[in-house]
Amino acid sequence: MVLAANAPVSSPTPTPASAPSEITSSGPIVVENQLDVAAQRDGVVAQIVVDTGKFVRKGDLLARLDDRQLTADRDAAAAKLMSIAANVKNWEAEVRVLQADLDRSEKLWAANLITREQLDHDRFKVEADKYELERERQNYVNQQNVLHSFDLELEKTRIEAPFAGVVARRYVRVGQRVASGDRLFWVTETAPLRVKFTLPEELIGKIANGQTIEVTSADDGNAIRKARVIQISPVVDPSSGTIEVLAEIGAPTGSLRPGMTAHIRIPQSR
């Protein structure tokens, strides 16, 4: 009996997986500038000018350290500078007088009316006084630097806003002694708001600078905000296999605030 060969069984052709219609992620809402303002020198807080929630401009005074001793030392240095300046003028006048005497002695020497020793004596006096004048001029420059140093130290007693923003926290009180490096205020910008998130490395080609994405946050009532991608990390984080993306949220931003968590949706064309 002849057995019929089994007919070949055709396997179904696999259908390609459809590309996702969107990419989702999440990340914090951030701003470019946000930092703790620290003391630049030791001192006692003499005045608090602003408090939490106060909007400030760059250079606005936030607080002031006690500067009475520094001010007195600075005034003393300024007075000494004026004294040295007077000494410089005195030595300049002295050199001019001796130079006139030397010119006269040279004429008398040419007329054989004085000895060579007298001429050399007058010449050496001029040279010695020129050295004294140069020394006093260097003292003047040194004292200028001393005065400038005191001015810089006085500037450090003024705690100023490094950029425009809002005072998010205040860490000190009037009368509190602080050391150099101690935190005094936390200042943060309020705009422009940005969202920072990560994507798997296989999605590198799915997003580009300038691309528009959608941002929502539960703290903002899940209102959809538009954001524009402004930065894509050029490297992949080897520990997580992800790339970091930064997008800037356009106006209006509603009730979004730095520190909130945002959900990102990146529509994909089919």
Secondary structure, DSSP 4 states (H G I P E B T S, - for coil): -PPPPPPPPPPPPPPPPPPPSEEEEEEEEE-S-EEEEE-SS-EEEEEE---TT-EE-TT-EEEEE--HHHHHHHHHHHHHHHHHHHHHHHHHHHHHHHHHHHHHHHHHHHTT-S-HHHHHHHHHHHHHHHHHHHHHHHHHHHHHHHHHHHHHHHHHTEEE-SSSEEEEEE---TT-EE-TT-EEEEEE--SS-EEEEEEEGGGGGG--TT-EEEEE-GGGTT--EEEEEEEE-SS-BTTTTEEEEEEEEPSP-TT--TT-EEEEEEE---
